[in-house]
Amino acid sequence: MTHKIKPILATVLPCYNEEEVLEKTYTELDNYYKELIQNGIIDEKSIIFFVDDGSSDATWSLIKQFSQESKHIKGLKLSRNQGHQIALLAGMQAVYGRCDCMVSIDADLQQDYRAIEKMLNRYKEGYEIVLGIRNDRESDNFFKRFTAESYYKLMHLMGVDIEFNHADYRLLSNRALGYFLEFQERNLFIRGVVKLIGLPTAKVYFDVKEREAGESKYTIKKMLAFAWEGITSFSVIPLKLITIVGFLIFIFSIGAGLDVLYTVFFTNDAIPGWASTVLPMYFMGGIELLALGVIGEYIGKIYTEVKRRPHYFIEEEIL
């Protein structure tokens, strides 16, 4: 299956307090769109769709200004900060049916936006999903590189099917986008859900640039929360680990019991009551709290899902 030679492209950019980089992002992307249109690669109806994720700075004012300067600029402002994944979802829902394909990319443009043309080439070959894969992590410091690589390895260990070094830079055909939007979970992990669609998928490799202004909004706390979200949304292995740990504790307890009996009957070093009371109490107490915590996380997710609260509310929009 091949697609249109000049598709209508929608590029979705979630933004949160990005006033320092947004003007450069707008200028570069708008000029890039004009170049793609002039070269007959995309339709002139293509749009650049900014999603303001409840920013407290001038991000939305800038987006409105850009929309007056360029017919390609559209966007919406969420009523409050909902997080990157929900902001991206809002943009995907807004452009569905208005384009032949959409690309999601970060607003700081550290991801090489010129790889979009490569994605479009694979799309025109018939691929419904094109994943952007970063070439390497040489631009990252040691800590970020180590934690990122450990994260992907941990996700695979937990049975989560995600692509190594793929973030949220991808192309989806309108059909793939429609399939994606049929997933209704509130605990959203987009890069995991996309892999479940199953339509023809290709990869495009790109370089990552240094951030030119401002600071990354992805703090260590947010990255850890995102990692845990991915694991608990797509894997029940943490629950199975509780069973395994319980079995290991049972084996350990038998060994500890035999050791205590040996100490009591064959040596004179035993302190009456200490081994049989203190060790099991601390050991089992720690394991029980850990198990309750993991189970609690899953119950909390079920609680969030069954309430079926809206993902977001739109305060303003430019369509």
Secondary structure, 3 states (H helix, E strand, C coil): CCCCCCCCEEEEEEECCCHHHHHHHHHHHHHHHHHHHHCCCCCCCCEEEEEECCCCCCHHHHHHHHHHHCCCEEEEEECCCCCHHHHHHHHHHHHCCCCCEEEECCCCCCECCCHHHHHHHHHHCCCCEEEEEECCCCCCCHHHHHHHHHHHHHHHHCCCCCCCCEEEEEEEEHHHHHHHHCCCCCCCCHHHHHHHHCCCEEEEEECECCCCCCCCCCCHHHHHHHHHHHHHHHCCHHHHHHHHHHHHHHHHHHHHHHHHHHHHHHCCCCCCCHHHHHHHHHHHHHHHHHHHHHHHHHHHHHHHHHHCCCCCCEEEEEC
